[in-house]
Amino acid sequence: METRITRLLGIEHPVVQAGMAGGPTTPRLVAAVSEAGGLGTLGAAYMTPGAIGTAVAEIRALTQKPFAVNLFVPEPFDPSLYDPEEIGASLAAYREELGIEAPGELSYAQSFEDQLAVVLQERVPVFSFTFGVPEEEHLNALRGAGVVTVGTATTVREAVAVEEAGIDAVTAQGSEAGGHRGTFLGPHEEGLVGTMALVPQVANAVGIPVLAAGGIMDGRGLAAALALGADGVQMGTAFLACPESGAHEGYKRAVLGATEEETTVTRAFSGKAARGLKNRFTEEMEGADVAGYPVQNAHTRDIRAAAAKADRTEFMSLWSGQAPRLARPVPAAEVVERTVAVASGLVRPGLRRDDEEKGSGE
Ligand SMILES: Cc1cc2nc3c(=O)[nH]c(=O)nc-3n(C[C@H](O)[C@H](O)[C@H](O)COP(=O)(O)O)c2cc1C
């Protein structure tokens, strides 16, 4: 299935495994997807620069094929806007239940500049990002290092901003998607556009290749995305339960046992809207006045870590898209191969956007 995205990224199949910060995207998972002909992505947003360098070396020891590193574009934030005692009070009952003390000094976020320096130094083949558009100086450095760039958009306006910044491709993230909303222009509620509505509108509005994301789990999803004008797909939840995924075992079990009725978009864990499985934490914190990202994220970090250690999924962030019933605990290569095999049987080559007149359907 050759498309503009396979040509741009130098891969065989138009299937990208989403960068998933927080542990799922082990070097083994990334390499397995790339080896299978897709594009594996290291979700590196929460990693130190040193850890990113180590992971990149591990990926390279496992595969010679292209892969991506994904980071969060930083937004300005001011922790002094929030009262730490008030945030602590809203979380005290969870710490008590888990038997942990409130942390002292908090570290809010890794330095994006330092993380990016590793991407540049290592000449990582593909750099993808979410939450905004990097500064021009960073984009110039990426271009200079020959790194292919992929941005994230949840609206047409954002996709156009990504294209205008000179990014090579854009992921159109529909509201079905698991994990954080990439919305960076306007309130996140206005960026909750379903994949089916978002993808063809983005495909009409931009000239760069488009990856569809959100609720795509198999060959039917890939075929649908191509029919909507996408050049490929980015899938997250579909890879979460793979044996190569570093997701916590309790988290994998939760995704494999979940239904489409059980996800919610919550700010309770990180301060930024993200879709995940409902649990006691999301339900009890619903409507609570939480701090913004990354302040809330820093304040809940110890709770999430202690919950994972104690196998208490009710206090863990269980990011998942809206199609968890379609997640399967099979090797990542099988997810890629089956997705492509089924889609190939469904898509008539002539239907692909490559062969259509740009802007048709407007
Ligand atoms: C566990 C998890 C973590 C995620 N972390 C990131 C991330 O670090 N960076 C990013 O750009 N997108 C992240 N996403 C969003 C994905 O890029 C993608 O939009 C989403 O997985 C697509 O929807 P799906 O999960 O239904 O396939 C994450 C998604 C999940 C499920």
PDBQT file of the ligand as one rigid body, heavy atoms in Angstrom, charges set to zero:
ROOT
HETATM    1  C1  LIG A 401      -1.584   5.554  26.155  1.00  0.00    +0.000 C 
HETATM    2  C2  LIG A 401      -1.538   6.666  25.154  1.00  0.00    +0.000 A 
HETATM    3  C3  LIG A 401      -0.551   7.623  25.256  1.00  0.00    +0.000 A 
HETATM    4  C4  LIG A 401      -0.444   8.634  24.290  1.00  0.00    +0.000 A 
HETATM    5  N1  LIG A 401       0.601   9.498  24.355  1.00  0.00    +0.000 NA
HETATM    6  C5  LIG A 401       0.831  10.341  23.320  1.00  0.00    +0.000 A 
HETATM    7  C6  LIG A 401       2.046  11.086  23.237  1.00  0.00    +0.000 A 
HETATM    8  O1  LIG A 401       2.924  10.986  24.100  1.00  0.00    +0.000 OA
HETATM    9  N2  LIG A 401       2.215  11.890  22.162  1.00  0.00    +0.000 N 
HETATM   10  C7  LIG A 401       1.282  11.990  21.156  1.00  0.00    +0.000 A 
HETATM   11  O2  LIG A 401       1.513  12.722  20.209  1.00  0.00    +0.000 OA
HETATM   12  N3  LIG A 401       0.127  11.310  21.223  1.00  0.00    +0.000 NA
HETATM   13  C8  LIG A 401      -0.109  10.474  22.262  1.00  0.00    +0.000 A 
HETATM   14  N4  LIG A 401      -1.263   9.723  22.281  1.00  0.00    +0.000 N 
HETATM   15  C9  LIG A 401      -2.273   9.941  21.234  1.00  0.00    +0.000 C 
HETATM   16  C10 LIG A 401      -1.927   9.181  19.960  1.00  0.00    +0.000 C 
HETATM   17  O3  LIG A 401      -0.948   9.904  19.250  1.00  0.00    +0.000 OA
HETATM   18  C11 LIG A 401      -3.140   9.009  19.020  1.00  0.00    +0.000 C 
HETATM   19  O4  LIG A 401      -3.717  10.254  18.747  1.00  0.00    +0.000 OA
HETATM   20  C12 LIG A 401      -4.197   8.089  19.561  1.00  0.00    +0.000 C 
HETATM   21  O5  LIG A 401      -3.639   6.956  20.175  1.00  0.00    +0.000 OA
HETATM   22  C13 LIG A 401      -5.142   7.657  18.453  1.00  0.00    +0.000 C 
HETATM   23  O6  LIG A 401      -6.288   7.056  18.946  1.00  0.00    +0.000 OA
HETATM   24  P1  LIG A 401      -6.404   5.494  19.315  1.00  0.00    +0.000 P 
HETATM   25  O7  LIG A 401      -5.758   5.382  20.665  1.00  0.00    +0.000 OA
HETATM   26  O8  LIG A 401      -7.863   5.246  19.342  1.00  0.00    +0.000 OA
HETATM   27  O9  LIG A 401      -5.653   4.741  18.275  1.00  0.00    +0.000 OA
HETATM   28  C14 LIG A 401      -1.396   8.718  23.239  1.00  0.00    +0.000 A 
HETATM   29  C15 LIG A 401      -2.406   7.752  23.166  1.00  0.00    +0.000 A 
HETATM   30  C16 LIG A 401      -2.496   6.727  24.092  1.00  0.00    +0.000 A 
HETATM   31  C17 LIG A 401      -3.587   5.691  23.954  1.00  0.00    +0.000 C 
ENDROOT
TORSDOF 0
